[in-house]
Amino acid sequence: MGSRAAANLPEHIAIVMDGNGRWAKARALPRRLGHRQGAENMRNIIEACLDLGIRYLTLYAFSTENWKRPAAEVDYLMGLPGQFYERERHLLHKHQVRVVIIGDLETVPAATREVIMQMESETTDYRALTVFLAFNYGARAELAMAAERLAKKWQAGEIKKITEADVANALYTGGYPDPDLVIRCGNEMRLSNFLLWQSAYAELYFSQKLWPDFSKRDLVQAVEDFARRGRRFGGIDNISNEPRREER
Ligand code: FPP
């Protein structure tokens, strides 16, 4: 057993980075500066995950519902992947951090799509930490996309029944582990269409901190809280899915 498992650390942490607008408002700044600060905070949390030995980190950066925001704010958010890669390229290469995008890239501006694909391809061999950037992501859209993929396979006669594993593999996250811990910042208690299938058995953690203020220390606190919880996955035992001796 690795030291991460021994310490009961999550293998995969997913975060709803909420509160950028309120962070800016509290300082009488335009909302975009809240997003800029939020994007900069991603470095702190990536570094904290590297320090802790977390293998997967998913960050909710732009949802399928965020298109409803004013055009100027959407434009600014579309520029963030490019700014992020320019600023953090060195960190990603130095620490072998892979970036994988989950979401629909077809409808994002070409310049954003290109920088995202460049970031993915230039980090594709790295395995110290995989960062899933959820961009133009929505869980319901993802499930509809998976249903369409499976319907095509069915039509082609490639499958005769649809299992849970088939659905999981048809999602953007197919082949990767589900999140163990889902953190939402910004003092809101909802999932907002984030990883609805994958989070079926995730532990949920809500932080009052606004995302730009969510520090390494806050992440460690969330992980310590996770380590104290007993996960049963619908069973009755804390750590094992095996039947207990007296029940065999
Ligand atoms: C929600 O806060 C946050 C967002 C919609 C955007 C989150 C994006 C980042 C933190 C940076 C993304 C970075 C890259 C590289 C793509 P909100 O605006 O809803 O905050 P509020 O609830 O306080 O108004």
Boltz pocket constraint, residues with backbone or C-beta under 6 A from the ligand:
constraints:
  - pocket:
      binder: B
      contacts: [[A, 17], [A, 18], [A, 19], [A, 20], [A, 21], [A, 22], [A, 23], [A, 34], [A, 35], [A, 38], [A, 39], [A, 60], [A, 61], [A, 62], [A, 63], [A, 66], [A, 77], [A, 80], [A, 81], [A, 84], [A, 135], [A, 186], [A, 211]]
      max_distance: 6.0
